[in-house]
């Protein structure tokens, strides 16, 4: 799947979970850069990503994530 398609899907998921789109989708984006992205919303975001793409993340994979770029790369390995 194309990186831009994944980014568009992720932006939609984040916007729906966080109820705003006050962020720019870029590889360097982290949770601390986005208002309302706390530990609880993080779990919801991960679950929505798994449901949307039909994938399952392993805890060790999630622990290695550094930013949006690494999340996109991980999604690409799973689909």
C-alpha positions in Angstrom: 0.0 0.0 0.0 1.3 3.5 -0.9 2.7 5.6 2.0 0.4 8.5 1.1 -2.7 6.3 1.3 -1.5 5.0 4.7 -0.9 8.6 5.9 -4.4 9.7 4.7 -6.0 6.8 6.6 -4.0 7.5 9.7 -5.0 11.2 9.6 -8.6 10.2 9.4 -8.2 7.8 12.3 -6.4 10.4 14.4 -9.0 13.1 13.6 -11.9 10.8 14.5 -10.3 9.7 17.8 -9.0 13.1 18.9 -11.9 15.1 17.5 -9.6 17.6 15.8 -7.2 17.9 12.9 -4.8 20.5 14.4 -1.7 18.6 13.4 0.4 18.1 10.3 1.0 14.5 9.1 4.7 14.1 8.8 7.2 11.4 9.6 8.6 13.3 12.6 5.1 13.6 14.3 4.9 12.2 17.8 2.1 12.0 20.3 3.5 14.8 22.4 3.1 17.1 19.3 -0.7 16.6 19.2 -3.2 18.0 21.6 -5.2 15.3 23.3 -3.0 12.4 22.4 -2.5 10.9 25.8 -2.0 7.3 26.9 -5.7 6.5 26.8 -6.3 7.9 23.3 -3.1 6.2 22.2 -4.6 2.8 23.0 -7.8 3.7 21.1 -5.7 4.9 18.1 -3.7 1.7 18.0 -6.9 -0.4 18.2 -8.5 1.7 15.4 -5.4 1.3 13.2 -5.5 -2.5 13.8 -9.2 -2.7 12.9 -8.9 -0.4 9.8 -5.9 -2.2 8.3 -6.8 -5.7 9.5 -3.5 -6.2 11.3 -2.3 -6.9 14.8 0.7 -5.3 16.5 3.0 -7.1 18.9 3.8 -5.2 22.1 7.5 -5.3 21.2 6.8 -3.7 17.9 4.8 -0.9 19.5 7.6 -0.3 22.1 10.0 0.4 19.2 8.0 3.1 17.6 9.6 6.5 17.6 7.3 8.6 15.5 4.7 8.6 12.7 7.3 7.5 10.1 8.2 4.4 12.1 4.4 3.6 12.6 3.9 3.8 8.8 6.9 1.6 8.2 5.5 -1.0 10.7 2.1 -0.9 9.1 3.7 -1.5 5.7 5.3 -4.7 7.0 2.0 -6.0 8.3 -0.2 -5.4 5.2 
